[in-house]
């Protein structure tokens, strides 16, 4: 059976009470982040990924794929909104950045450690890089229109997969997420992670792993998922400390990505 390593952190327990989230949004947001933010979230550098096949799912209008490819990484991004053209994606992203900033400003006490103007600049910078690469990808080989929990790839197609700011983030507020009436149930999370693991040869990286509350706690779906996979066997687990800033200091408690590594097969 795989061991679960809670690096620096202690799980709080699946039955612990979840306080009200610091942010509630009435729809999913389409904006992205720079490759440097992926380093902060996951602790993985582009140099370390050079020559590897990497999946970013969902990618959104992040610059990660473009910056990774430029660094010699074989990167692919997946998002259901990639069905739209560049102009529509730009419009949607700019609207969502403005909407989210307004919502965060309304909860200013929870975001005292964030410079919201710099936060917006980061998103616009990522969008600019993304759009340039998206428009150059005429063969649609880097930006794929698809969504969890079903991906159009063969088993173990990617050395590493990264998934950020969908799982747990857009769960329902009762579990510590930000989306009322969320369709992303605990079962959906399980199915999505199993699909990501199916296409992963080496390791899957998931961020965030905590509730959007102050103080943060380990998200109950993450705790349940790790327990199920531990019983299943075949995987190693650890929480990798993250330096990505989520808001005030209490929201950054237990801040880590979940790394799930495929165990070496016995000959």
Secondary structure by P-SEA (a helix, b strand, c coil): cbbbbcccccccccccccccccccccbbbbbbbcaaaaaaaccccccccccbbbbcccccccaaaaaaaaaccbbbbbbccccccaaaaaaaaaaaaaaaaaaaaaacccccccaaaaaaaaaaaaaaaaaaaaaacccccccccccccccccccccccbbbbccccccccccccccccccccccaaaaaaaaaaaaaacccbbbbcccccccccccccaaaaaaaaaaaaaccbbbbbcccccccccccccccbbbbbbbbccccc
